[in-house]
């Protein structure tokens, strides 16, 4: 079967809709929770993110207290999230910027901005990249954007929906152009490809025999030998002397 890439993207999405079921858009009720939680979530599990966030807010109940906390104390509070020594200064720098620019740690106003305005405002904040901005805007404000995390990047690249050298940042725009500008569709695309990357199309050892996308997957058709920027190159075992 021959596909152009937009058709192939939509067909893959339809198969994953059938596999995982349509989900309602769901994020945290508080936009600040979504923003800070997303920072905490980088390279860690959802459970560890939730523990880090809960501990941080128990020890520092207001955002002013989080901003002004001694850095070692904040690092300790979020220690269940990987790389707390990197994330804690990011969070404090972000909060300092928010209070300086708006007088408060409240970003509810993003809901009334256009998608482009909201995206520009967020990505001008220190430490906020496309992934964090798109998650916040889609999950909380239902803006038609598409988060591309490591799982979404890996699965779409193995399928051949994006090129073998395309970065996750560039993939945001490419994949978004293949899909309807509908927040529910984009949310389900993100969630389903995310789950598929976690459960089936895993980093080192993808479970290709269990994959509903097998017959349209460039990586599988190549015998799993394609060189892609999203997957690791396995190091050869050192020869014994």
N, C-alpha and C positions, 0 to 999 in steps of 0.2 A: 504494500500500500504506500502510495506517495503522499507526503504531506508538505504543505508549506509550513513554516515555523509557527505562524499564528494558529493554524488549524491543529497542528500537532500539540501545541500548548493547551488548547481548549479540550482536545480529545483526552490528553493525559489527565487534565483536571476533572473531566467527567468520570473517568474511571476511578479516580480517587474519591470523588463524591459518592460513588456507589460503594466503594470499599469502606469509607469511614463515616458516611452520613453527613447531611447538611447541619452545620452548627450555627446557632444564633451568635451574633457578635457579643463577646463578653470580655470586659476588662475590669479593672478596679474602679469603684465608684468615684474615688478621689483622684483627680488628675495628677496631683503631686505624688501620690502613692505609685501611680503608673510610671511616672518619670523617674523617681528615685529607685523604684523596684526594678526597672529595666536596667539601670546602671549596675545595680547589685547582681542582676541575673547573668551578666556577661561571664561566660565560661564556668558556670556553676549550675547546679540543679535547682528546680523550682522549690523543692523543700528547703534547701539551704538558703536560697534567696529569701523565702518567707520567714525563716528563723532569724536571719540577719536583720531584716526590716523590723520585725516585731521587737527584737532585743534593743535595737537602736531607738525605737519610739518609746519603749518602756524606760530606758535610761535617760532619754532626752525628749520629753513629751512635746516640746514646741520646736518649730523649724529654727527659731532663733537660737535655741539651746544646741541643736545639731550644728548650726553654723559656728557657734562660739566654743564648742567643746574642745578640750585639749586633744590634739590629734591622736596621741596614743590611746586615749579613752574611746574615741570614735572607732579607731582601728580594731580595738578589742571588742566593741559592741557588734561589729559586722564581720567578725572573724570567720563565721561559717560560710560566707561568700568567698570564693577564691580571689586572691590578690587584694585583700582588704587594705593593704598599705598603699595601693594605687587608687582604689575606689574612694577611700575616705577623703583624701585631698580634693579629688574631683567633685565630690558631693559638697564639700565646704566651699570650694571656689564657685560652684554653680549657685549655691544659696547666697553667697556674698554678692554675686552679680545680680541675682533676682531682686534682692532687697534694695540694692543701689539703683536699679533701673525702674522698679515698679513700687517700691516701698513695702512690699509684702511678698510672701511665698504663696502666691495664688495665681494659677495660670488658667482659670476657668474662661477667661476672655478669648482664648484661642478658638473656642467653639464658634465665635461670631466672626472670625476672620475667614477669608478665602483659603483654600488649601495651599495655594502658593504663598500667601502672606504668612500663614501659620508655619509652614515649612521653613521659610526664610528666617523668621523670628527665632525658631527653635535651633536651627543649625548655626546661628550666630552666637549661641550660648557656648561658654567654654566647656569642652569635653563632650558635646552632643553631636553625634554623627547621624547619618541617614537611618541606620537601624533603629536607634533609640527614638528619633523623631517620628519615623513612620509607625512604629508600634504605638506610641502615644496617640498620634492623630487618628489611626485606624481603630484601635481598641476602645479608646475613651470618647473620641469626638466623631467617630464614624466617617472620617474623611476618606475619599477614594485614593488611597496610597497603598503601596505593597512592600511590607518588610521582607528583606532577604537576609536571613541569618545563614549560619554555616550549613545547616541541613537543607534549606531551600536552595542555596547555591550549589551544593553538591549534587542533589537529585536532578535539578534542571540542567546542570552541565553534563552529567552522565547521559541523560536522555538526548542531549544535543539541542536543547532549546536555546542555549547560549553557547558561544564559542569556547574552545578549550583553554583560552587564555583570559577570558572575560572575568573581571573582578566582581565581587559581590556588590560593590558600589555601582558599577556600570549595569549590572544585572537588574537593579531596581527599575531603571528607565526602559530597558529592552523588554522585560517581561510585562511591565505595566502597559506598554503599547500593544501587546498581543491580546489583552484582556479587556472586557467591558469595564467602563469606569463606574463600577457599582461596588459599594463598600462591602455588601454581604458576600458577593462573589470573591472579592479580593481577600476578605477575611478567611473564607474557606480555602482558597488557594494556599494562603500562607499556612494555615493550621494543618491542612492535609499533607502538603509537601514536607512540613516540619515533622509531623508524626511519621511519615514514610521514611524520612532520613534517620529518625531515631530507631525505628523498629525493623525496617527491611533494608533500605539502601544505606547501610552503616559505613563508617569511615574506612576501616581496614578490610572487613570481610562482609561485603553485601550479600544478602540472602536472595540471590537472583532467582532461585528455583521457586521462591514463594512470592514473586513480584508480579502484580497484575499489569505492570508496564513493560514486561520483559520483551515482547515482540516489537516494541517501538524504541527500545533503548540502544543508542549508539554504543555505549560502553559495553553492554552485554554482547552485541553483535560483533564487537572487536575482539571478543574473547577476554574481556576485562584487562586489555593491555594498553588502552588509550592513555596518553599522558595528559592529565588535566590539572589545572591550577588548584582545584578544590580538594584533591585527594593526595595522600602522602605517597612518597616514593619509598618503598620498603628497602631498608638498608640490608646489604648482604651481611651474613654472619661472618665475623672475622675468622680467617683460617688459623687453625691451630698450628703452632710452630713445632 
